[in-house]
Amino acid sequence: MLPEIIEFLKDKKILILGFGREGRSSFRYIRKYLPEKEITVADGSEQELPDSFTKGIFGGGYLSNLSDFDVVLKSPGISFRDVTVPQNVLITCQLDLFLKYAPCKKLGVTGSKGKTTTSTLCYKMLEKSGVDAVLMGNMGLPVLDFIDEVCGKTAVIEMSSHQLEFTGASPDVAVITNIYEEHLEHYKGGMSGYVGAKLNIVRHQTENDTFVYNGTQGLAEYLDVNSLKSNVIAVKEDGEIPFKAENPHLIGRHNRHDILLAFAASSVLGATKEGAQRAVEDFEGIEHRMERVGTYKGITFYNDCIATIPHAVMCAVSALGANTLIFGGMDRGIDYTDFARDLENSSLTVLIGTKTTGHKIIDMMRANGTRKKLLKAENIESAVRLAFENTEEGGICILSPAAPSYNEYKNFEEKGRFYKECVRRFGE
């Protein structure tokens, strides 16, 4: 007997749109059950076809044939901002299919920042409480890679706005950590399109489901929570954690709130106070999120390259008491006026800006007058050199970009790892 998801797909004309990590995962899953089915893959760059039953559409016109298919399995990184979706074509994605067909309980986490930390804590809290759970999703773990092993388990899924954009189902427990301006260039309508995608995590819940959200920030601007069918839990940032929660990887007000959100969500599916406490105690941190690189020449360096919005940067600066900030990346048109003011009022003494937004913000601060030492760097390598030259011994330097990395790097992971390599190389 074929799985439900394959029964749904077996007679459809399928296009896998985007043939990177998630697209290849979708292909592997379908091919496992339908070894001779014709599948078409489309990508902006040339790709090697995996077998003789697969067709390819590559290059600049790869989005022009959507109407030829019944089902389009879209990868998260492909923007439909300027794409007209043809009628009678189902645009879907791995997450949508998983939520509709996976035979398990589902706990989903989204938000502008804190998704990975909160998802990981939910998973650990359940696991330490004896609940058989699996962690997957936006942290590089495509959900269809797990669908055959989750029966009877609890899936904890980190969900990005890109994954949620074409999702027509919601998890049993949904979490929104916060909402700030991000990825506006990806969506029709900018901020409204971005928030609309995020809200799909709760939009399809029933009275048997639970929605957990940031009660301090609130959602009134975007959503009337009283209109939801699900059980709603608002978690305030200054709420009291009902167990001991001490861990050097979870310092700062924002991490404390992530703990509160994670416990509120995971306890619905069986997490206990004792299990949650053990999960917090054993938490090993997230790479690129306030990650301690080490102390070199008397300066302690942190990698916070996952922080692509100003709010996340200021949370990290405040939590660490940083002296030097390296920041900057791709310009996506965000207004940095408030961020420049926050930097001026912070504990930071040295600001090192990289292209493009770092240079832009430094120019803004110079024009307004500043007490800070402002330095422009051509790249991460020169920024690290400047940090060693200008940070006092005993000080703390953090890379926290407040912008995406795509102007110079494949992703924030590549940028963060290169930063760590530079710190260690120059710190010898």
N, C-alpha and C positions, 0 to 999 in steps of 0.2 A: 504493500500500500504506500502510495506516495504521500509525502508531507503536504499539508493544506496549501502552503505557499507555492509548491510546485504544481499542484492541481490547478491553482489559479493561473499560473504562468504557462502551462504546457501547450496550450492552443493559441497563445498570443504571439504576435509578431513583436519581438523585443529589441530595443536599442539600449545598450549600456553606454551612457553619456559620460565620458571621462574615464580614462583607463589607467588611473593611478592606483594607489593602495586599495581604496574602497571599490573602484570599478573592477579590479582584478579579483577581489574577494567575491563580488556579486557573480562574476563569470564562473569562478571555481564552484560556487554553490550550485548554480543552475546546471553546469556541466556534469556535476557529480551524479545527478539524477536523470538528466536528459543529454546523454553523451553525443547524440547525433542531431540535436535540434539546431536549426539555423539561428544564429545570434549575430547581431551587428554591433560593433563597437565603434564609437566616434570620439575623436580627441583632436585638440588643436595641433598636436605634434605627431609625427609619424611613429607608429607603433608596430612591433612585430606581431602578426596574427598567431594565436596559440594553436590553431588546428584548421583543418580543411573545411569545417562546418561553420567557420566564423568569417564574416565579411567586415571590412573596415571602411570608415569615412574619416579622412584625416586632413589637417590643414585648415586654412582660413574659412572654408565653408562647412565646417563640421556641424554647425547648428542649423543648417538650412533644410534638412530632410526630416524634421520631426513628424510631420504629418503622414509619413509613410509607415508609421508604426502604431501598434495598439497600446504598448506600454513603453514608457521611457524611464529607465532607472538612472536618475541624475546623481552625479557625484556632488558633494557639498561645495567644492571650490568653484563650480561653474555658476556664474551670475546670469540670471534671467531678467536683469533690469531692462535690457533693450530687446527682449525676445517676446514675441507674441505667441502665446501658447495656442496651438491649433485645437479646434473643437474635436471631440470624440477621441482625443488622445489622453491617456492617463499619465500624468507626470507624477512619479513616485520616487521613492528612495529606499535604501536598506532599512532605515529606522522605521518608516511607515509600515513596511512589510513585517518587520519584527514585532512592532506593537500590535498589529492586527492578528498575527498568526502564531507567535511563539507561545508554547504551552507552559507559561510560568507567570509568577508575580513579577511586576515591573516597577522599579523605583527610578524616576528620571530626574536629573538635575540640570538646570540651565541658569543663565545669568551672564551679565557682562564680565564679571570677575568672581573668582572663588569656586568655579564649577569643579575643577579637578580636585582641589582640597576637600570640598564638601562631598563629592562623589566617593572619593577614596575613604573618607571618614565613615560615610554611610556603610560602605562595604565592610570595613574593618569592624565597625560596631556590631553589625549583623553576624559576621563570622565569629567574633569573640563571644557572642551570645548563643552560639550553637546553631545559627541559621545557615543553611547551605546556600551560599551566595556566590555570584560571579560578577566581576567588574569588567565593563566594556564601554565602547563608545568613542567619544571625541578625542580621547587621549591616544589615538592610534590603534585602537582595537575594534575593527569593524564588527558590527553586531551579528552579521550572518556567519561569521567564523565560529560563533558560539551557539547558534540556534538549535543544533542537533544534540547539544549536551545540557540544555537548561530545563528540560522537562521536570516539573516538580520543585525547581529551585527558585531563587529570587535573583533576578537580573538587576544590577545597579548600573545605570547607563548615564554617562555624561553626554548631554545633548547640546550641540551648538545651534545657533539661529539658522545656519545654512542647512543643517540636517532637518530642522523642524519646519522649514519653509513650506515644503510640500507634504507634510504629514497630516493625515486625516484621522488619527487616533491619539489617545493620551494614555500615560501610564497609570497604574493603580495609585501610586503616590507621586506627586509632582512637586518639585521645588524650584522656585525662582529666587536666586541669592540676591540679586540687585539688577538695576537697569541703568546704564549710562550710554552716552553716545559712542557707538563703535560700528564698524563695517557699513557706514552709511552709503558708501560708493557701490555696494553690492545690490541694493534694493530700490525698486520703484517706490517713490515717496520718501526716500531717505529714512529718517527716524521712525516714521509711522510704519514703513514696510519692515524695518528691523524689529520693532516691538511686536508688530502683528505676527511675525514668524515665531518669536519667543512664546507668545501666548498660546500657540497651538499645543503647548505642553499641558495646558489645563482646559482648553476650549471644549474638548470632547469627553471630559470626565462625567461620571454618573454619580448618583447619590451614594454609591458604595465606595467611592474613591476619596482621596485626601489631597488637599492642596496646601503646601507650606510656603510662606513667602516672607519677605523682609518687611516687618511691620513698622520699622522706623522710617524707612524710605517711603513705603506705601506704594500703591498702584492706582490711586484714584484718577490720575491723569490718563491712564490707559485702559482701566478695567474696573467695572463695578463688581467687586468680589461678592456682594450680597446677591447678585444675580446667578451665581454659580450653583450648580446642583451638588457639588462635592462638599465634604466637610472641610472647612477653612481654618487654618492655624496661622496666626500672625506672630512672628518671632521678633521681638525687639532686640536691638543691638546691646542694650544694657541689661538684658535679662540675666537671671541667676542660673548658672550651670549647676545642676543638682548632683554633681559628683566632683571629685578632685580632678582638675584638668591642667596639669603642669607639664610642659614639654618645650624645650628651646626651639623646636621647629614650628611652634604654633604661638609665637609671641605676637602681640599687637591686638588692637580692638577688632580688626577685620577677621583675624583667625579665630578669635573668641566667638564671634558671631557665626562663623562657619561651623564651629562645634555645636552651638545651639541649634542651628538649622538641621545639621546632620542627625542629632539625637531626636529632634521632634519628628523627622521623617522616618528614620529607621525604627524607632520605637513602635510605630504603627504596624510594622511587619515583624516584630518580635525581638528587637534589641532591648537589652536590660541596662540598668544603670551600671551594674558591675562590668558587663561586657563593653559598654561605652567607655568607661574609665580605662580599662585595659587597652582599648583601641587608641585612645589619646596618648597613653603612656608609651605605646609601642610605635607611634607614628614616626616614620623616618624622613619625612619631608618630601617635597616634590622638586624634581630637577627644574631649574630656571625660575623657581618661585622662592625668593628670599633665601637662595641656596648659598651657604657659606663655602666660598672657594678656598679660603685659608688666609693666614697672616704671613705677609712677605715684606721684608725690610721695615717691619714695625707697623705696617698698614694692613687692616683686615678688609678683604674684598668679598663682596656678595654679588651673585648673579640673580637678577630679578627680571630676566629678559621677557618673561611671559606678560609683564605689565605693559600693556599697549594702550592704556587710557590714563589720563592724569590722576584720577581718583586712586587707582591702584598704586601709582608711584608715591603719592603723598602718604598712603597707609604704610608703605614699606619704609619710607624715610623717617616717619614718626616712630614706628616700632623699633627701628634699629638705632635711632639717633645718629644718622649718617652725617658725615662732614662733606663728602664729595659725591656728586651725582654725575654720572655719564648718561646722556639721554639723546633722543633724536631718532628719526627714521622716516618712513614714507609719509608724505603730506597728503592727507585725504580730505582736506578742507575744514577741519575742526577749528573752532575758535579757541585759541589758547590764552586769551586775556586773563581769565580767572586763574589758570594754571601758573602764568607768569607772576601774578600777585601772590599766590600760595608759595611759590618758590622763594620769593623775596621775603616772606614772613616766616620762613622755615629755619631750622637749625643749620642748614647747609651753609658752608662758607665758600665752596668752590663748585662751579657749575661748568661742565665740559659738554658742549653741544656738538653732535655729529650731524651730517647731512640727512635729511633736508630740514626737518622741523626743528632740530636743535639749533641750527644757525638762525632760523627765523625767530625763535623765542629769545635767543641771546640778543639779537638786534632790537627786539621789542623792549627787553629789559634795559638795554643801554639807552634807548631813546627816552624811557621813563625815569631814568636815574636809578642807581642801585648801589647797595653796600657790598654786594657779592663780587667775588673774583670770577669773571666770565671769560671762558676760553673756547675757541672754536677748534675742532679737530676734523681732519679730512676723512678719517676712518676710525674703526675701533682700535686698531694697532696704535695709532698716534694718540688716541684718547687715553689708553692705558699708560702710555709713556708720560703724558701730562699728569695723570693721576699720581703716579709715583713721584713726580717732580714737585707737585703742589699740595699734596695731602700731608699734614703734620704727622709725625710719628705717634702711634697710638690711636690714629684716626680710623674712620670707616669710610670706604668707598663702595658705592653700589652702582651697577649698571641696571637702569630701570627706564626703558626708552620712551614711554608715553606715546608710542606710535608703532605701527607695524614695521616689519623688517624687510618687506619685499622690494624696497628700492635698491638694496645691495645684496640681500641674502635670499635663499630659497624659503626660509621660515625663521621663526624666532629661535628654534632649537639650534640651527646652524650658527646663527649669530651668537647665541649664548655660549656654545661650545668653543667657538673661535676666541671669544672674550676670555674664557677660562684658560685657554692655551696661551694667550698673550700674557695674562697675569703671571702664570707659572714660569714662562720663559723669561720675562723681564725681572721677575722676582728672585731669580737664582743669584 
